[in-house]
Amino acid sequence: MKKIKTKKIAKIVWKHRDYYLMLLPAVIYVIIFCYVPMYGLQIAFKNYRISLGFSGSKWVGLKHFRDFFNGYSFVPLLKNTLFLSLYQLVVSFPFPIIVALIINELKGKYKKIVQTVLYAPHFISTVVLVGMIAIMFSVSSGVVNTVLSELGFEKIYFMGSPKYFRHLYVWSGIWQQMGWNAVIYISALSGVDPGLHEAASIDGASRMQRIIHINIPSIIPTIMITLILAIGSLLSVGYEKAYLLQTELNVSASEIISTYVYKRGIVNSNFSFSTAVGLFNNVINVTLLILANKISNKFAKTSLF
């Protein structure tokens, strides 16, 4: 029975060998850069020393996990990461959908111009983006504080205030990524049957009614998939922008799990501890991904697996 199944699978693979050959580089890439490095996860349970290597380092079990959970920074780190992630998810998630619906309604050269303008910020590096934020919100010469001063308000030190850090982080991310993230929704909208719009127009439906009753329902499966993926990476806030925006004055709000791991693991060379924290982070993300997938499958009949 197994031989029959093996021959059947081999026959199918050979029949579609051109497609599998095209897929092979991507598979090799994932194996080398995603699966092979997982061998290093064992150092989360060891007192890793570079001189001793993976096999020579002493096993310490769950020591690093206990140190992290019992540490004074655990609760603030988790709180800051969750707050920033939820804020980013709730505020930024609808924007690409709205942008895609607007671009889909544009025609001719204006559509290409708008797309180019909205896509361009995506290609700005994080370092340059943070530099732009620092210049624009500078107390001495920033355009924002200059306008506030001209209007009679006091100047604000945005970069050094914990309450403004999350707003700067999230809204700058929306400006940078909403056009690029809208691409997947624009692709989904391109597959909507034009006949539906023609029929709706004949029946007297307005443009807004066609958007609400035709376009949005057509991209609901895509929306749910992207939402599941976003929830699955809820705690994976990138450290680059948070670290670059971080100052001694706003560290109470800007210190998140990823910046903490970077400081403890790379700067202080505590590789075992930072790996343990990163593993904890990934386990939570996988759990959230599975829960979100089950909920979506139950209520929206759309899921990843």
Steps between C-alpha positions, in 0.01 A plus 500: 500500500782740590684415179189584295462837673871575456482419128188716466668796670815453290286494185327825597831669584652391171196622309533847653879494525537846343298660779680311773833600346397866517396449862827331596709818564236631742488166683880491529499859630242420768687186609837678526388824662191390698535135601877449532540791749240333725781271609630794703184516714664256738712780646182633665537202736878528539755734651643564153863595457646567156825329593315181598254495210152348493600153616748608768282756677337395826129419516308724744143402411241775546729732698499781242122486468458525878744792512296681236159429656616593851694807388376850577488584128266215394167675567601841353647330191190291439273797563690732265522237225131407518384861516715603205403193296126535564512872430682435174263219400176684576605831345709389202309194380203684337713754310631267223144380440370855467791597275440195277128580466581862406772407248270242345249777423757723330545487126772583250828675579376628837487145629866438414606833652318430827640147516856625449464772764357256755749220426811724516526530884535121528847521344627748760731325746416496869806710585400770250139492623605550863732781387206669327290464816779647715536801266126563463429476874817674620443748783735763357434492126234236430212600276241363746629700797544807280132485404400444864709800606346720231152400617586601856554154651803385695758290320494126578795266527336217307810279482547505876140449609373145573140592416594608146729208419223258404326759282823579314573130453155396377404797283838519329458128423156563351639770272789278393319169445132561419559536125718190476269290720208599278652307206352167610151651527533673162590162350194344664275781369632448147338156508149635565267422209424827311159355417397541864570874484320534166194321636504711817531821296202401285301441817584854616771426756732790578879471504505482880233229502702296250810536718312389811301216349737370229862601558524458876330155512730387218815571701375373838697170469819699426430731793454205735824332388703818549332555838590148613862556396505838677369345823755220466780757511346712774805489727754519218543875497820577311774642719661727237259796506420462870871494584580801280210701644598405852651759736575497871185705559252280309649161589208425734277469192751409228667201666332197344591132479695531174716793621557320830614185318732706281662668798537186709597272214713707264626790708556306824580167327247311714398273213326229704275743687401693187428175314273388784310831486472477121373140525236606752396778262466258207302246701247771591479607134437144381230455764328822393525395135331165567223663708437771240492238225244289687278800577514617139422150373201474734339838438630617160559157341847618394828368638865438427483129579 
